[in-house]
């Protein structure tokens, strides 16, 4: 396990598939949580272990400091969601040069500021450790909660795009502070 970042309330760390699968399943088996994305849905612990292992393998293969990480409450050790900083895939399934920040939270963690808190830490990581120049976010136009997070982060809305995932999505961008 590697700690990527810490905030006042959260530890952002790599997933431990065998240990974390049960908690992750509570997130990714909930249709309300996964209604805006289709790539991560699980119906049992074994499926969830496989998904978490795939995420770790992807991060290792790319070896560029990006990944999908667990958001863990410092106080209790409870996993409340996933924060990600990954290369977006284009409609052809190939990686683009665009880095995406995103978040998935279990329902009991909605509305508590965890997504914004974790995203600020990962944006800082992306700009200051990985030296990224731009970070994007994509959201379904009906995903008002995620769009509000992009607003709190100061991301600039770029309008609709069909560039990723073969669907129309709202695109947001944040540029690194100039030196």
Secondary structure, 3 states (H helix, E strand, C coil): CCEEEECCCEEEECCCHHHHHHHHHHHHCCHHHHCCCCCCCCCCHHHHHHHHHHHHHHHHHHCCCCEEEEEEECCCCCEEEEEEEEEEEECCCCEEEEEEEEEEECHHHCCCCHHHHHHHHHHHHHHHCCCCCEEEEEECCCCHHHHHHHHHCCCEEEEEECCECCCCEEEEEEECCCC
